[in-house]
Amino acid sequence: MPDEGQPRDEGRVHGIDAEGIDTDEWNELMRHLEATIPVYDRVNSIVTLGQDSRWRRHVAKSAQPGMKVLEVGCGPGSFAEGLAEVELTCLDPSTAMLAVAKKRVEAARSSRSEPPASYVEATAESLPFEDDSFDRVFCLFSFRDFHDKKKGLKEMLRVLKPGGRLVICDAGKGRFPHGLLGRLWMATVVQLVARRVTKNPDHPWKWLAKTYVHFGTIPFYRKMMRDVGYENVRGRLLLPFLMAGKLTGTKPQ
Ligand SMILES: C[S@@+](CC[C@H](N)C(=O)[O-])C[C@H]1O[C@@H](n2cnc3c(N)ncnc32)[C@H](O)[C@@H]1O
C-alpha cells in the first residue's frame, strides 16, 4: 500500500491522471480489481476477442530459459503461469490475488517439473529487491493501475540488471482518434460483457473503465521511460486490432 497521504509528486492534481492514482482512489481500485478475480480471464477473453492469450504468449518470448524474471502486478497469475524455464518472482500488492496466482502458477510449474516461484506482496513503487537483480521485468495489464507510474518505472529500472529489459503490455491507447475508440469500447462492449458475465449491474469493470479514460498514450509513456533512464525505448500498438500496447526499454550497461 502507498503511504497514507503521501503525495505522488509535488504540485500534482489529486485523483487519477496519466501519471498515477492517488491513495483513496487506488484503494478503491484495488477493491474492484479483487472483485474481478472469479471472472477475470473470462471477461478479458471476450472483450479482447480472444487476443489476450496471444499477447501474453508474444510478450513471454522476451524471456529466455534460465533468466531471472519478475512480474510486477501478477494478479491471478494469468501471465505468470505460462512463463516456462525461468527463475520467477511474482509480485502483487493484493494478498487475494497472490493466493490465486500461487495455486495456479505452482500447478503449471509442477506440471513442467520446475521449482516453485517466489511470491512477494509489495507495490511497484517500492520493490523489496536489491539493485541489478533481474534479467527481465514484465508488467502485464498492471501498469495502468500503478499508484505512481514514474516511481514504479524508476524502481523497475533499479532492480533490472544492466542490459536487462522491461516489457509493459497494457490496454492500448494511441493518440486521437484511437484513444476515443478505446474509450467507446470500454464504455459499451466491456460494460455489457462484464454485466452479463457477472450478472451484476454493479460489476467492477464500471470502475476499471476509469483507469483507461485517464491512461496516457504510448508516446507519453515512451517519454516517461526515457526521462527516468531507460535506453532503446520502443512503444507500439499490437496488431491486428490495436487493442493492446507494448512498451519496452533496457537498463544502460
Ligand atoms: C488487471 S491485473 C493484471 C494481472 C496479470 N498481470 C495479467 O496478465 O492479466 C492488475 C494487477 O496489478 C496490481 N497492482 C495494482 N497496483 C499496483 C502497484 N502499484 N504495483 C504493483 N501491482 C499493482 C493489482 O493488484 C492487480 O493484481
The ligand as an SDF file (V2000), in Angstrom:
LIG
                    3D

 27 29  0  0  0  0  0  0  0  0999 V2000
   -5.5210   -6.4300  -14.1210 C   0  0  0  0  0  0  0  0  0  0  0  0
   -4.4480   -7.2600  -13.0210 S   0  0  0  0  0  0  0  0  0  0  0  0
   -3.2040   -7.9050  -14.0920 C   0  0  0  0  0  0  0  0  0  0  0  0
   -2.9920   -9.3510  -13.9260 C   0  0  0  0  0  0  0  0  0  0  0  0
   -1.9710  -10.0690  -14.7930 C   0  0  0  0  0  0  0  0  0  0  0  0
   -0.6680   -9.4380  -14.7920 N   0  0  0  0  0  0  0  0  0  0  0  0
   -2.4050  -10.3070  -16.2250 C   0  0  0  0  0  0  0  0  0  0  0  0
   -1.5360  -10.5950  -17.0350 O   0  0  0  0  0  0  0  0  0  0  0  0
   -3.5880  -10.2510  -16.5300 O   0  0  0  0  0  0  0  0  0  0  0  0
   -3.6140   -5.8500  -12.3620 C   0  0  0  0  0  0  0  0  0  0  0  0
   -2.8250   -6.1660  -11.1050 C   0  0  0  0  0  0  0  0  0  0  0  0
   -1.9990   -5.0400  -10.7990 O   0  0  0  0  0  0  0  0  0  0  0  0
   -1.8890   -4.9800   -9.3990 C   0  0  0  0  0  0  0  0  0  0  0  0
   -1.4600   -3.6400   -8.9880 N   0  0  0  0  0  0  0  0  0  0  0  0
   -2.2200   -2.5440   -8.7560 C   0  0  0  0  0  0  0  0  0  0  0  0
   -1.4500   -1.5330   -8.3420 N   0  0  0  0  0  0  0  0  0  0  0  0
   -0.1890   -1.9770   -8.3300 C   0  0  0  0  0  0  0  0  0  0  0  0
    1.0540   -1.3780   -7.9550 C   0  0  0  0  0  0  0  0  0  0  0  0
    1.1290   -0.1220   -7.5420 N   0  0  0  0  0  0  0  0  0  0  0  0
    2.1590   -2.1360   -8.0340 N   0  0  0  0  0  0  0  0  0  0  0  0
    2.1020   -3.4220   -8.4540 C   0  0  0  0  0  0  0  0  0  0  0  0
    0.9500   -4.0330   -8.8050 N   0  0  0  0  0  0  0  0  0  0  0  0
   -0.1780   -3.3170   -8.7560 C   0  0  0  0  0  0  0  0  0  0  0  0
   -3.2700   -5.3600   -8.9010 C   0  0  0  0  0  0  0  0  0  0  0  0
   -3.2750   -5.8090   -7.5850 O   0  0  0  0  0  0  0  0  0  0  0  0
   -3.7070   -6.4280   -9.8930 C   0  0  0  0  0  0  0  0  0  0  0  0
   -3.4660   -7.7080   -9.3900 O   0  0  0  0  0  0  0  0  0  0  0  0
  1  2  1  0
  2  3  1  0
  2 10  1  0
  3  4  1  0
  4  5  1  0
  5  6  1  0
  5  7  1  0
  7  8  2  0
  7  9  1  0
 10 11  1  0
 11 12  1  0
 11 26  1  0
 12 13  1  0
 13 14  1  0
 13 24  1  0
 14 15  1  0
 14 23  1  0
 15 16  2  0
 16 17  1  0
 17 18  1  0
 17 23  2  0
 18 19  1  0
 18 20  2  0
 20 21  1  0
 21 22  2  0
 22 23  1  0
 24 25  1  0
 24 26  1  0
 26 27  1  0
M  CHG  2   2   1   9  -1
M  END
$$$$
